[in-house]
Amino acid sequence: MSEPKYALTGIGNAMVDALSKVDDSFISQMGMEKGIMQLIEETRAVEIYAAMKPEAETGGGSAANTMAGFASFGGKGAFIGKVADDAVGKTFAKDLRDLGLDYETQPLAIGPATGRCMVLITPDAQRTMNTYLGAGVELCPNDIDIDIISSSAVTYLEGYLFDPPHAKNAFIKAGEIAHAAGHKVSLTLSDPFCVERHREDFKDLVQNHVDILFANEDEIKSLYQVNSFEDAAQIVAGKCEIACLTRSEKGSVIVSKDQQYIIEAAPTKLVDTTGAGDQYAAGFLYGYTQGMPLDECGKLGALAAAEVISHMGPRPLINYSEFLNEAVKQNVNTGT
């Protein structure tokens, strides 16, 4: 088997994030539920955008953020996601390509605008997200590039994109292509409310199509409808090859068959939790595609997550390749 062209390909929502710091009263006045992601229509997006007065705007989307982090480590990757043929879509595409990522998905000529996510950050660093998916929901099986997926060591699927039926079919197609080529499939559950909407479909996906799962504590407990994290970790051990379960300040647990690796959270100053899970996945998957042991992959994930929550925005402000030097200092074998 030839060496894959890409170490990682992400499939997910393509959008731009608008971020602003607000207090709890703004959240309640706008009729939002704090700390979750809410799907909204375009008119609601316009209303929130006007009220929040964004402090920063950047390319976003969960899987795209992971790909940005992966590229920051030095990984070779590609992204599949739908934008409109508009100015925002062109900006999104340029951002990814400037990072060294391949992005060739055909833009939507007619239909909704490129998606946007309004991220509201409260003083406790929690983020409340209001997402207009826009053109992103138009991703369909025809957008899944067979050559790209079959040339990727790992294909990474974003749970947020699971709402439209044709996107589900696109995920299944991508998974089948990847496995037929002898490669791995990874999934992030993305959000507890996303899990509640698609619990049975996610269970099927995890058990039958996914090799590497990413979920936080609330998501994995919701998936298997248990109250105990320990119970959820035990259940998922028999469902997929590897499960990376993040627990905020408690660090993370990596479950692989009958083994568990406890990874401590890296010390940092908490400013904004946006992108923490995305960047944890970036660090873990970079280590994984480099052949590092699972616990060392988890340490890279923890370092990446710590960096991104130390500032506003879901993407790194430093070159993550610096963490490889840090890993060496901590006597971590990077394989280089």
BELCOR-V212216 format. One record per residue. RES is the residue in three letters. BURIAL is + if it has 16 or more other C-alpha atoms within 10 Angstrom, else -. D_FIRST is the distance of its C-alpha to the first C-alpha in whole Angstrom. Layout:
# BELCOR-V212216
((RES;BURIAL;D_FIRST) (RES;BURIAL;D_FIRST))
This chain:
# BELCOR-V212216
((MET;-;0) (SER;-;4) (GLU;-;7) (PRO;+;9) (LYS;+;12) (TYR;+;14) (ALA;+;14) (LEU;+;17) (THR;+;18) (GLY;+;22) (ILE;+;24) (GLY;+;28) (ASN;+;31) (ALA;+;32) (MET;+;35) (VAL;+;38) (ASP;+;39) (ALA;+;43) (LEU;+;44) (SER;+;48) (LYS;+;50) (VAL;+;52) (ASP;-;54) (ASP;-;54) (SER;-;57) (PHE;-;55) (ILE;+;53) (SER;-;55) (GLN;-;57) (MET;-;54) (GLY;-;54) (MET;+;51) (GLU;-;49) (LYS;+;48) (GLY;+;45) (ILE;+;43) (MET;+;41) (GLN;+;43) (LEU;-;42) (ILE;-;45) (GLU;-;46) (GLU;+;46) (THR;-;50) (ARG;-;50) (ALA;+;47) (VAL;-;50) (GLU;-;52) (ILE;+;50) (TYR;+;49) (ALA;-;53) (ALA;-;54) (MET;+;52) (LYS;-;52) (PRO;+;48) (GLU;-;48) (ALA;-;45) (GLU;+;42) (THR;+;38) (GLY;+;35) (GLY;+;34) (GLY;+;32) (SER;+;31) (ALA;+;27) (ALA;+;28) (ASN;+;30) (THR;+;27) (MET;+;25) (ALA;+;28) (GLY;+;28) (PHE;+;24) (ALA;+;24) (SER;+;27) (PHE;+;25) (GLY;-;23) (GLY;+;20) (LYS;+;18) (GLY;+;19) (ALA;+;20) (PHE;+;23) (ILE;+;24) (GLY;+;28) (LYS;+;31) (VAL;+;34) (ALA;+;37) (ASP;+;38) (ASP;-;40) (ALA;-;41) (VAL;+;39) (GLY;+;36) (LYS;-;36) (THR;-;37) (PHE;+;34) (ALA;+;31) (LYS;-;33) (ASP;+;32) (LEU;+;29) (ARG;+;28) (ASP;-;30) (LEU;+;28) (GLY;+;25) (LEU;+;23) (ASP;+;22) (TYR;+;25) (GLU;+;25) (THR;+;26) (GLN;-;29) (PRO;+;33) (LEU;+;35) (ALA;-;38) (ILE;-;40) (GLY;-;41) (PRO;+;41) (ALA;+;41) (THR;+;38) (GLY;+;38) (ARG;+;40) (CYS;+;40) (MET;+;44) (VAL;+;43) (LEU;+;46) (ILE;+;47) (THR;+;50) (PRO;-;51) (ASP;-;49) (ALA;+;46) (GLN;+;45) (ARG;+;44) (THR;+;45) (MET;+;42) (ASN;+;44) (THR;+;41) (TYR;+;41) (LEU;+;38) (GLY;+;39) (ALA;+;36) (GLY;+;34) (VAL;+;34) (GLU;+;34) (LEU;+;30) (CYS;+;29) (PRO;+;26) (ASN;-;26) (ASP;+;25) (ILE;+;22) (ASP;+;20) (ILE;-;17) (ASP;-;15) (ILE;+;16) (ILE;+;15) (SER;+;11) (SER;+;11) (SER;+;12) (ALA;+;11) (VAL;+;15) (THR;+;17) (TYR;+;21) (LEU;+;24) (GLU;+;27) (GLY;+;30) (TYR;+;33) (LEU;+;31) (PHE;+;31) (ASP;-;35) (PRO;-;35) (PRO;-;33) (HIS;+;31) (ALA;+;29) (LYS;+;29) (ASN;+;27) (ALA;+;25) (PHE;+;24) (ILE;+;23) (LYS;+;21) (ALA;+;19) (GLY;+;18) (GLU;+;17) (ILE;+;15) (ALA;+;13) (HIS;+;13) (ALA;-;12) (ALA;+;9) (GLY;-;9) (HIS;+;11) (LYS;+;14) (VAL;+;18) (SER;+;21) (LEU;+;24) (THR;+;27) (LEU;+;31) (SER;+;33) (ASP;+;36) (PRO;+;38) (PHE;+;40) (CYS;+;37) (VAL;+;36) (GLU;-;39) (ARG;-;39) (HIS;-;36) (ARG;+;36) (GLU;-;35) (ASP;-;32) (PHE;+;31) (LYS;+;31) (ASP;-;29) (LEU;+;26) (VAL;+;26) (GLN;-;26) (ASN;-;24) (HIS;+;21) (VAL;+;21) (ASP;+;19) (ILE;+;21) (LEU;+;25) (PHE;+;27) (ALA;+;31) (ASN;+;34) (GLU;+;37) (ASP;+;39) (GLU;+;36) (ILE;+;35) (LYS;+;38) (SER;+;39) (LEU;+;36) (TYR;+;37) (GLN;-;40) (VAL;-;41) (ASN;-;44) (SER;-;42) (PHE;+;39) (GLU;-;39) (ASP;-;39) (ALA;+;36) (ALA;+;34) (GLN;-;34) (ILE;-;34) (VAL;+;30) (ALA;+;29) (GLY;-;29) (LYS;+;27) (CYS;+;24) (GLU;+;22) (ILE;+;23) (ALA;+;26) (CYS;+;28) (LEU;+;31) (THR;+;34) (ARG;+;37) (SER;+;39) (GLU;-;41) (LYS;-;40) (GLY;+;37) (SER;+;34) (VAL;+;32) (ILE;+;29) (VAL;+;28) (SER;+;25) (LYS;-;26) (ASP;-;30) (GLN;-;29) (GLN;+;31) (TYR;-;31) (ILE;-;34) (ILE;+;33) (GLU;+;37) (ALA;+;37) (ALA;+;37) (PRO;-;41) (THR;-;42) (LYS;-;45) (LEU;+;44) (VAL;+;45) (ASP;+;43) (THR;+;40) (THR;+;38) (GLY;+;35) (ALA;+;35) (GLY;+;32) (ASP;+;30) (GLN;+;30) (TYR;+;29) (ALA;+;26) (ALA;+;25) (GLY;+;26) (PHE;+;24) (LEU;+;21) (TYR;+;21) (GLY;+;21) (TYR;+;19) (THR;-;16) (GLN;-;17) (GLY;-;17) (MET;+;21) (PRO;-;22) (LEU;+;24) (ASP;+;27) (GLU;+;26) (CYS;+;25) (GLY;+;28) (LYS;+;30) (LEU;+;28) (GLY;+;29) (ALA;+;32) (LEU;+;33) (ALA;+;32) (ALA;+;34) (ALA;+;37) (GLU;+;36) (VAL;+;36) (ILE;+;39) (SER;+;41) (HIS;+;42) (MET;+;42) (GLY;+;39) (PRO;+;36) (ARG;+;34) (PRO;+;34) (LEU;-;37) (ILE;-;35) (ASN;-;32) (TYR;+;30) (SER;+;28) (GLU;-;32) (PHE;+;31) (LEU;+;28) (ASN;-;31) (GLU;-;33) (ALA;+;31) (VAL;-;31) (LYS;-;35) (GLN;-;34) (ASN;-;32) (VAL;+;29) (ASN;-;26) (THR;+;24) (GLY;-;21) (THR;-;22))
